[in-house]
Amino acid sequence: MSLADLPQIDSVVFRTRDLAEVRRWYELVLGLRVGTFERDGITVRDADARYVNFQSGNTLIGFETGNEVDRARLVFIVGDLEQTKREVTARGAIISLQRDNWFIVRDPEGREVLLQQRS
């Protein structure tokens, strides 16, 4: 199998203890859109009392209620790093680490969210 044949990630789902707070943070701070999505003739509902789905490019990022919190680092590619930094900090995010072409903020449950500008 060559790299060109590798499968693409369609969706990633994380468990959360506080669905309402996670939804608010990803909508407000990162500006992700919640919505009903159509893929290959299948309708994926946006949210209910147990889960919420966000669209990021061609990938669906989901959060569902659970007793445990899944820890992971989400990486987003941004067009203008400095503008993104100004926007997310104005919306309440705190930068925990930064380098020349990326920085990290944390969501309400401590997941690292890395925002990177490709050169």
Solvent accessible surface area in square Angstrom, and as a share of the most:
residue,aa,sasa,rsa
1,M,180,0.81
2,S,62,0.40
3,L,153,0.76
4,A,99,0.77
5,D,92,0.48
6,L,87,0.43
7,P,115,0.73
8,Q,167,0.74
9,I,121,0.62
10,D,77,0.40
11,S,48,0.31
12,V,54,0.31
13,V,80,0.46
14,F,17,0.07
15,R,100,0.37
16,T,0,0.00
17,R,153,0.56
18,D,67,0.35
19,L,22,0.11
20,A,79,0.61
21,E,57,0.26
22,V,0,0.00
23,R,83,0.30
24,R,107,0.39
25,W,15,0.05
26,Y,0,0.00
27,E,66,0.30
28,L,88,0.44
29,V,1,0.01
30,L,29,0.15
31,G,49,0.47
32,L,25,0.13
33,R,144,0.53
34,V,26,0.15
35,G,11,0.10
36,T,75,0.44
37,F,17,0.07
38,E,121,0.54
39,R,50,0.18
40,D,147,0.76
41,G,78,0.75
42,I,112,0.57
43,T,74,0.43
44,V,42,0.24
45,R,136,0.50
46,D,41,0.21
47,A,15,0.12
48,D,46,0.24
49,A,94,0.73
50,R,153,0.56
51,Y,50,0.19
52,V,1,0.00
53,N,12,0.06
54,F,0,0.00
55,Q,38,0.17
56,S,30,0.20
57,G,67,0.65
58,N,132,0.67
59,T,34,0.20
60,L,14,0.07
61,I,11,0.06
62,G,1,0.01
63,F,0,0.00
64,E,73,0.33
65,T,65,0.38
66,G,26,0.25
67,N,135,0.69
68,E,94,0.42
69,V,22,0.13
70,D,34,0.18
71,R,156,0.57
72,A,40,0.31
73,R,127,0.46
74,L,15,0.08
75,V,82,0.47
76,F,24,0.10
77,I,85,0.43
78,V,25,0.14
79,G,73,0.70
80,D,75,0.39
81,L,8,0.04
82,E,93,0.42
83,Q,70,0.31
84,T,24,0.14
85,K,37,0.16
86,R,139,0.51
87,E,63,0.28
88,V,4,0.03
89,T,58,0.34
90,A,89,0.69
91,R,94,0.34
92,G,56,0.54
93,A,8,0.06
94,I,141,0.72
95,I,47,0.24
96,S,61,0.40
97,L,75,0.37
98,Q,87,0.39
99,R,135,0.49
100,D,145,0.75
101,N,56,0.29
102,W,52,0.18
103,F,0,0.00
104,I,3,0.01
105,V,0,0.00
106,R,115,0.42
107,D,6,0.03
108,P,56,0.35
109,E,26,0.12
110,G,25,0.24
111,R,1,0.00
112,E,37,0.17
113,V,0,0.00
114,L,15,0.07
115,L,5,0.03
116,Q,43,0.19
117,Q,64,0.28
118,R,162,0.59
119,S,153,0.99
